Amino acid sequence: MLKNFRYWIHALGFYISILVQSIYPFLISSFFIYKISKIDILIFFICFLFSVNLFIVDFESAIQFIVYVLMILIISQNYTELKSFLKPFAYLTIIFLIYSFSLESVNINSGRYWKIMNNGYELNPNFLGLISGIAFIYFFKYGGRFFSIIPLIFLVICQSRSALLVVLIFLLMSTNIRFKSILSLILFSIIGYLSLLSSGFMNRIKEDGENGRFERYLNYWDYYTNYLPLSLSKEQMILLKDNYGNLDNLYLNLILRFGFGGILILLIIFWKAYNNRISREKFAMLIALLVHGLFEPSFFGAYFILSLLAISISKTERYSKDGSLN
């Protein structure tokens, strides 16, 4: 009972953070009733030593780095059930998506579902598309397929190609080869494809291509080679953004903002995934999120993605036939 309550607190903290535009409700919910192993304490101590340089270069980046490491270690240790983790998030996402209809639209001639909150914060369609895609995954995979129609509609009208990629990778990698499962996947694929055709999403996929991302990566390249293993300051990052545009790539963001610390975060993720012998579904979610990071800033834009990634590398609890925990 307490464990399920903790999952709801975590999801609620995420949406409260969006509404009040403060990360603190989500951070409090992330660290709600936790335990941490001795090896994780050692990992954190090593990361803290590497953060000394970050404190000298940019205090805000240093704090962000420590928070990322703590969230990965604590959530992967305490939140172990992917289905239980996604359930409250999926239902709260539907409420949030319906609420977004009451918000003003951003005046951009892109044909995408792009909203602005009352406090002036823009709900980027890539973000809305991703939370819609994750909610769709829960309802399609774990039950309540009638409800899956709502996030599917929002996934289509947001026209987020990276979010669509997350959904496809997860479903293809996690679906058991059973006639019923394959038939359901084919049926929803047909419905989704027809929706894409009618929404203009297919035109965006064909015409926009990689949307200038690779050119921006090359423009940033000199900074990687000149500064690694050190990081850039906040002022340097702002200057780069003004000159070349947003850096829509998780891995390059990690290296630029945290230097060698960014590589350390990736090593922690890969080590935990290997050491915890993660389940097939968690592996599918991990791969989907890592691929998503090739085209989007990932958890630099939404802390919930970091939570989802952390639970994807957590140790899966296994139960014996009598219901006791092994």
Secondary structure as GFF3:
##gff-version 3
##sequence-region A 1 326
A	DSSP	alpha_helix	2	20	.	.	.	ID=ss1
A	DSSP	alpha_helix	24	30	.	.	.	ID=ss2
A	DSSP	alpha_helix	38	50	.	.	.	ID=ss3
A	DSSP	alpha_helix	52	57	.	.	.	ID=ss4
A	DSSP	alpha_helix	59	78	.	.	.	ID=ss5
A	DSSP	alpha_helix	82	100	.	.	.	ID=ss6
A	DSSP	beta_strand	104	105	.	.	.	ID=ss7
A	DSSP	beta_strand	115	116	.	.	.	ID=ss8
A	DSSP	beta_strand	122	123	.	.	.	ID=ss9
A	DSSP	alpha_helix	125	142	.	.	.	ID=ss10
A	DSSP	alpha_helix	149	158	.	.	.	ID=ss11
A	DSSP	alpha_helix	161	174	.	.	.	ID=ss12
A	DSSP	alpha_helix	179	199	.	.	.	ID=ss13
A	DSSP	alpha_helix	201	208	.	.	.	ID=ss14
A	DSSP	alpha_helix	213	227	.	.	.	ID=ss15
A	DSSP	alpha_helix	234	244	.	.	.	ID=ss16
A	DSSP	alpha_helix	250	258	.	.	.	ID=ss17
A	DSSP	alpha_helix	260	275	.	.	.	ID=ss18
A	DSSP	alpha_helix	280	292	.	.	.	ID=ss19
A	DSSP	three_ten_helix	298	300	.	.	.	ID=ss20
A	DSSP	alpha_helix	303	312	.	.	.	ID=ss21
###
